[in-house]
Amino acid sequence: MDMPLHAYAYVSTAREGLDVPELDALLADATAFNRMAGVTGALMFDGSRFLQYIEGPRDGLASVHARIGNARRHGSIIQLAAGPIPSRWFPRWTMANRHVDAATLGSIVAAPWHGFSLGQEPPEHGFCLLLRAWTGRHGELEPAAVSLGS
């Protein structure tokens, strides 16, 4: 029997002076921890704010959520949405990451967030916009071409 999956999305503000080596270390740590917790997801960064979406079993998500709350590289964490999901949206990525422009991240954050289902949500819904940012020309989800720190 499969364990029910849950997801969590939030936006946070990067600590002043966060540099490339710290970003690379953050990503390496998050990737390893998420893999052990059975959590997958995506992280976007615009130079001052992070937008993260994570998914997995409830216990794995809880351990990653606690780690996010205790992280010293960011603050002002604002939950966008949390809840059950029928299946993983990012099954292959323990932590895909992408640098995005502030306007793109801002539009995703400012959009209404009501959960993670696409069937009932309008295309301007926050989660739809997040997925669109990760979708390739042929409609498939793509891994990030560039790492945040690169």
C-alpha atoms as an extended CHARMM CRD file, in Angstrom:
* protein
*
       150  EXT
         1         1  MET       CA              0.0000000000        0.0000000000        0.0000000000  PROA      1               0.0000000000
         2         2  ASP       CA              1.3720000000        3.4030000000       -1.0080000000  PROA      2               0.0000000000
         3         3  MET       CA              1.7000000000        6.0650000000        1.6340000000  PROA      3               0.0000000000
         4         4  PRO       CA             -0.3540000000        9.1580000000        0.8650000000  PROA      4               0.0000000000
         5         5  LEU       CA              1.6910000000       11.9930000000       -0.5810000000  PROA      5               0.0000000000
         6         6  HSD       CA              1.6430000000       15.5720000000        0.6160000000  PROA      6               0.0000000000
         7         7  ALA       CA              3.1790000000       18.7810000000       -0.6650000000  PROA      7               0.0000000000
         8         8  TYR       CA              4.2960000000       22.1020000000        0.7610000000  PROA      8               0.0000000000
         9         9  ALA       CA              5.1960000000       25.3500000000       -1.0010000000  PROA      9               0.0000000000
        10        10  TYR       CA              6.6690000000       28.4630000000        0.5680000000  PROA      10              0.0000000000
        11        11  VAL       CA              8.5210000000       31.6660000000       -0.2010000000  PROA      11              0.0000000000
        12        12  SER       CA             11.3230000000       33.0370000000        1.9880000000  PROA      12              0.0000000000
        13        13  THR       CA             13.8700000000       35.8460000000        2.0100000000  PROA      13              0.0000000000
        14        14  ALA       CA             17.5470000000       34.9910000000        1.5970000000  PROA      14              0.0000000000
        15        15  ARG       CA             19.8990000000       36.1720000000        4.3060000000  PROA      15              0.0000000000
        16        16  GLU       CA             21.7900000000       39.3290000000        3.3460000000  PROA      16              0.0000000000
        17        17  GLY       CA             25.1200000000       38.5150000000        1.7000000000  PROA      17              0.0000000000
        18        18  LEU       CA             24.3280000000       34.8980000000        0.7740000000  PROA      18              0.0000000000
        19        19  ASP       CA             27.0950000000       33.9410000000       -1.6770000000  PROA      19              0.0000000000
        20        20  VAL       CA             27.5610000000       31.3070000000       -4.3920000000  PROA      20              0.0000000000
        21        21  PRO       CA             29.5660000000       28.8130000000       -2.2550000000  PROA      21              0.0000000000
        22        22  GLU       CA             26.8560000000       28.9920000000        0.4380000000  PROA      22              0.0000000000
        23        23  LEU       CA             24.1360000000       28.4480000000       -2.1720000000  PROA      23              0.0000000000
        24        24  ASP       CA             25.9880000000       25.4310000000       -3.5550000000  PROA      24              0.0000000000
        25        25  ALA       CA             26.4210000000       24.0270000000       -0.0230000000  PROA      25              0.0000000000
        26        26  LEU       CA             22.7200000000       24.6150000000        0.7150000000  PROA      26              0.0000000000
        27        27  LEU       CA             21.7350000000       22.7090000000       -2.4370000000  PROA      27              0.0000000000
        28        28  ALA       CA             24.0960000000       19.8100000000       -1.7410000000  PROA      28              0.0000000000
        29        29  ASP       CA             22.8200000000       19.4940000000        1.8460000000  PROA      29              0.0000000000
        30        30  ALA       CA             19.1610000000       19.7600000000        0.7880000000  PROA      30              0.0000000000
        31        31  THR       CA             19.5820000000       17.1850000000       -1.9780000000  PROA      31              0.0000000000
        32        32  ALA       CA             21.1590000000       14.6220000000        0.3590000000  PROA      32              0.0000000000
        33        33  PHE       CA             18.6470000000       15.2220000000        3.1530000000  PROA      33              0.0000000000
        34        34  ASN       CA             15.6460000000       15.1370000000        0.8100000000  PROA      34              0.0000000000
        35        35  ARG       CA             16.8090000000       11.8690000000       -0.7590000000  PROA      35              0.0000000000
        36        36  MET       CA             16.9620000000       10.2190000000        2.6970000000  PROA      36              0.0000000000
        37        37  ALA       CA             13.5310000000       11.6350000000        3.5890000000  PROA      37              0.0000000000
        38        38  GLY       CA             11.9450000000       10.4520000000        0.3170000000  PROA      38              0.0000000000
        39        39  VAL       CA             11.1510000000       14.0390000000       -0.6450000000  PROA      39              0.0000000000
        40        40  THR       CA             11.3590000000       15.5060000000       -4.1590000000  PROA      40              0.0000000000
        41        41  GLY       CA             10.7500000000       19.0220000000       -5.4020000000  PROA      41              0.0000000000
        42        42  ALA       CA             12.0140000000       22.2280000000       -6.9170000000  PROA      42              0.0000000000
        43        43  LEU       CA             13.6850000000       25.3910000000       -5.6780000000  PROA      43              0.0000000000
        44        44  MET       CA             13.6890000000       28.7690000000       -7.4240000000  PROA      44              0.0000000000
        45        45  PHE       CA             15.8140000000       31.7710000000       -6.4550000000  PROA      45              0.0000000000
        46        46  ASP       CA             15.6700000000       35.3450000000       -7.7850000000  PROA      46              0.0000000000
        47        47  GLY       CA             18.7260000000       36.6860000000       -5.9680000000  PROA      47              0.0000000000
        48        48  SER       CA             16.8200000000       37.6990000000       -2.8420000000  PROA      48              0.0000000000
        49        49  ARG       CA             13.9170000000       35.2690000000       -2.4130000000  PROA      49              0.0000000000
        50        50  PHE       CA             13.5090000000       31.5020000000       -2.5160000000  PROA      50              0.0000000000
        51        51  LEU       CA             10.3750000000       29.7280000000       -3.7200000000  PROA      51              0.0000000000
        52        52  GLN       CA             10.3890000000       26.0540000000       -2.8420000000  PROA      52              0.0000000000
        53        53  TYR       CA              7.9340000000       23.2540000000       -3.5910000000  PROA      53              0.0000000000
        54        54  ILE       CA              8.4840000000       19.8820000000       -1.8880000000  PROA      54              0.0000000000
        55        55  GLU       CA              6.4840000000       16.6440000000       -2.0340000000  PROA      55              0.0000000000
        56        56  GLY       CA              6.6100000000       13.2390000000       -0.4060000000  PROA      56              0.0000000000
        57        57  PRO       CA              5.2800000000       11.0920000000        2.4470000000  PROA      57              0.0000000000
        58        58  ARG       CA              3.9860000000       13.0680000000        5.4240000000  PROA      58              0.0000000000
        59        59  ASP       CA              6.8190000000       12.0150000000        7.7880000000  PROA      59              0.0000000000
        60        60  GLY       CA              9.5290000000       12.8770000000        5.2480000000  PROA      60              0.0000000000
        61        61  LEU       CA              7.8950000000       16.2180000000        4.5360000000  PROA      61              0.0000000000
        62        62  ALA       CA              7.6730000000       16.9440000000        8.2700000000  PROA      62              0.0000000000
        63        63  SER       CA             11.4120000000       16.3800000000        8.7460000000  PROA      63              0.0000000000
        64        64  VAL       CA             12.2890000000       18.5820000000        5.7410000000  PROA      64              0.0000000000
        65        65  HSD       CA              9.7900000000       21.2320000000        6.9100000000  PROA      65              0.0000000000
        66        66  ALA       CA             11.4570000000       21.3430000000       10.3510000000  PROA      66              0.0000000000
        67        67  ARG       CA             14.8640000000       21.6950000000        8.7050000000  PROA      67              0.0000000000
        68        68  ILE       CA             13.5880000000       24.5820000000        6.5320000000  PROA      68              0.0000000000
        69        69  GLY       CA             12.2870000000       26.3770000000        9.6160000000  PROA      69              0.0000000000
        70        70  ASN       CA             15.6640000000       26.0750000000       11.3500000000  PROA      70              0.0000000000
        71        71  ALA       CA             17.7900000000       27.1080000000        8.3550000000  PROA      71              0.0000000000
        72        72  ARG       CA             19.9760000000       30.1570000000        8.9050000000  PROA      72              0.0000000000
        73        73  ARG       CA             20.3890000000       31.0750000000        5.2260000000  PROA      73              0.0000000000
        74        74  HSD       CA             16.8710000000       32.4620000000        4.9270000000  PROA      74              0.0000000000
        75        75  GLY       CA             14.0240000000       33.9090000000        6.9670000000  PROA      75              0.0000000000
        76        76  SER       CA             10.5210000000       35.3880000000        6.7010000000  PROA      76              0.0000000000
        77        77  ILE       CA              9.0880000000       32.0340000000        5.5830000000  PROA      77              0.0000000000
        78        78  ILE       CA              5.5550000000       32.3690000000        4.2070000000  PROA      78              0.0000000000
        79        79  GLN       CA              3.5480000000       29.2430000000        3.3920000000  PROA      79              0.0000000000
        80        80  LEU       CA              1.8490000000       29.4080000000       -0.0060000000  PROA      80              0.0000000000
        81        81  ALA       CA              0.0520000000       26.0530000000        0.1720000000  PROA      81              0.0000000000
        82        82  ALA       CA              0.1720000000       22.6710000000        1.8830000000  PROA      82              0.0000000000
        83        83  GLY       CA             -1.9100000000       19.5670000000        1.4050000000  PROA      83              0.0000000000
        84        84  PRO       CA             -2.3610000000       16.1440000000       -0.1510000000  PROA      84              0.0000000000
        85        85  ILE       CA             -1.3920000000       15.3750000000       -3.7490000000  PROA      85              0.0000000000
        86        86  PRO       CA             -2.4670000000       12.3830000000       -5.8750000000  PROA      86              0.0000000000
        87        87  SER       CA              1.0500000000       11.7470000000       -7.2660000000  PROA      87              0.0000000000
        88        88  ARG       CA              4.4590000000       13.3960000000       -7.4520000000  PROA      88              0.0000000000
        89        89  TRP       CA              4.9700000000       16.2780000000       -9.8820000000  PROA      89              0.0000000000
        90        90  PHE       CA              8.7970000000       16.1320000000       -9.6030000000  PROA      90              0.0000000000
        91        91  PRO       CA              9.4770000000       12.4060000000       -9.1130000000  PROA      91              0.0000000000
        92        92  ARG       CA             13.0960000000       12.4000000000      -10.3480000000  PROA      92              0.0000000000
        93        93  TRP       CA             14.4410000000       15.5010000000       -8.6350000000  PROA      93              0.0000000000
        94        94  THR       CA             15.4780000000       15.4970000000       -4.9830000000  PROA      94              0.0000000000
        95        95  MET       CA             16.0220000000       19.2210000000       -5.4440000000  PROA      95              0.0000000000
        96        96  ALA       CA             15.8590000000       20.6770000000       -8.9290000000  PROA      96              0.0000000000
        97        97  ASN       CA             16.8680000000       24.3110000000       -8.8480000000  PROA      97              0.0000000000
        98        98  ARG       CA             16.7650000000       27.2960000000      -11.1000000000  PROA      98              0.0000000000
        99        99  HSD       CA             17.6690000000       30.9640000000      -10.9350000000  PROA      99              0.0000000000
       100       100  VAL       CA             14.6960000000       33.0570000000      -12.1040000000  PROA      100             0.0000000000
       101       101  ASP       CA             14.0790000000       36.7550000000      -12.5180000000  PROA      101             0.0000000000
       102       102  ALA       CA             12.3360000000       38.6240000000       -9.7140000000  PROA      102             0.0000000000
       103       103  ALA       CA              9.2480000000       39.3540000000      -11.8490000000  PROA      103             0.0000000000
       104       104  THR       CA              8.6640000000       35.6530000000      -12.5970000000  PROA      104             0.0000000000
       105       105  LEU       CA              9.0740000000       34.6370000000       -8.9590000000  PROA      105             0.0000000000
       106       106  GLY       CA              6.9160000000       37.5770000000       -7.8510000000  PROA      106             0.0000000000
       107       107  SER       CA              4.0640000000       36.6370000000      -10.1770000000  PROA      107             0.0000000000
       108       108  ILE       CA              4.0620000000       33.0320000000       -8.9120000000  PROA      108             0.0000000000
       109       109  VAL       CA              4.1070000000       34.1570000000       -5.2660000000  PROA      109             0.0000000000
       110       110  ALA       CA              1.3780000000       36.7910000000       -5.7990000000  PROA      110             0.0000000000
       111       111  ALA       CA             -0.9800000000       34.3790000000       -7.5780000000  PROA      111             0.0000000000
       112       112  PRO       CA             -3.7410000000       32.6530000000       -5.5940000000  PROA      112             0.0000000000
       113       113  TRP       CA             -2.6150000000       29.3560000000       -4.0210000000  PROA      113             0.0000000000
       114       114  HSD       CA             -5.3480000000       26.8800000000       -3.0740000000  PROA      114             0.0000000000
       115       115  GLY       CA             -3.4690000000       23.6090000000       -3.2490000000  PROA      115             0.0000000000
       116       116  PHE       CA             -1.7650000000       21.4500000000       -5.8430000000  PROA      116             0.0000000000
       117       117  SER       CA             -4.4220000000       20.0280000000       -8.1490000000  PROA      117             0.0000000000
       118       118  LEU       CA             -4.5170000000       21.2510000000      -11.7240000000  PROA      118             0.0000000000
       119       119  GLY       CA             -7.9380000000       20.0290000000      -12.8070000000  PROA      119             0.0000000000
       120       120  GLN       CA            -10.0270000000       22.5360000000      -10.8690000000  PROA      120             0.0000000000
       121       121  GLU       CA             -7.5850000000       25.4540000000      -10.8230000000  PROA      121             0.0000000000
       122       122  PRO       CA             -7.4440000000       28.3150000000      -13.3360000000  PROA      122             0.0000000000
       123       123  PRO       CA             -4.1850000000       28.6500000000      -15.3190000000  PROA      123             0.0000000000
       124       124  GLU       CA             -3.1910000000       31.7500000000      -13.3290000000  PROA      124             0.0000000000
       125       125  HSD       CA             -3.2010000000       29.7380000000      -10.0750000000  PROA      125             0.0000000000
       126       126  GLY       CA              0.1630000000       29.8100000000       -8.2610000000  PROA      126             0.0000000000
       127       127  PHE       CA              0.9080000000       26.0940000000       -8.5970000000  PROA      127             0.0000000000
       128       128  CYS       CA              0.0380000000       26.1500000000      -12.3250000000  PROA      128             0.0000000000
       129       129  LEU       CA              2.4720000000       29.0500000000      -12.7900000000  PROA      129             0.0000000000
       130       130  LEU       CA              5.1660000000       27.1840000000      -10.8440000000  PROA      130             0.0000000000
       131       131  LEU       CA              4.7680000000       24.0940000000      -13.0430000000  PROA      131             0.0000000000
       132       132  ARG       CA              4.7860000000       26.2360000000      -16.1900000000  PROA      132             0.0000000000
       133       133  ALA       CA              8.1690000000       27.6600000000      -15.1280000000  PROA      133             0.0000000000
       134       134  TRP       CA              9.5350000000       24.0760000000      -15.1980000000  PROA      134             0.0000000000
       135       135  THR       CA              7.8460000000       22.9120000000      -18.4140000000  PROA      135             0.0000000000
       136       136  GLY       CA              9.7600000000       22.4980000000      -21.6550000000  PROA      136             0.0000000000
       137       137  ARG       CA              8.6800000000       23.3660000000      -25.1780000000  PROA      137             0.0000000000
       138       138  HSD       CA              6.9700000000       20.0050000000      -25.6290000000  PROA      138             0.0000000000
       139       139  GLY       CA              4.9600000000       20.1630000000      -22.4030000000  PROA      139             0.0000000000
       140       140  GLU       CA              7.2250000000       17.8650000000      -20.3880000000  PROA      140             0.0000000000
       141       141  LEU       CA              8.7260000000       18.8270000000      -17.0440000000  PROA      141             0.0000000000
       142       142  GLU       CA             12.4270000000       19.5360000000      -17.5180000000  PROA      142             0.0000000000
       143       143  PRO       CA             15.2910000000       19.4070000000      -15.0600000000  PROA      143             0.0000000000
       144       144  ALA       CA             16.9390000000       22.7400000000      -14.4380000000  PROA      144             0.0000000000
       145       145  ALA       CA             19.5980000000       23.5640000000      -17.0040000000  PROA      145             0.0000000000
       146       146  VAL       CA             21.6240000000       25.6740000000      -14.5870000000  PROA      146             0.0000000000
       147       147  SER       CA             22.3100000000       25.3200000000      -10.8890000000  PROA      147             0.0000000000
       148       148  LEU       CA             21.4390000000       28.2560000000       -8.6540000000  PROA      148             0.0000000000
       149       149  GLY       CA             25.0150000000       29.0350000000       -7.7450000000  PROA      149             0.0000000000
       150       150  SER       CA             26.4040000000       28.6720000000      -11.2560000000  PROA      150             0.0000000000
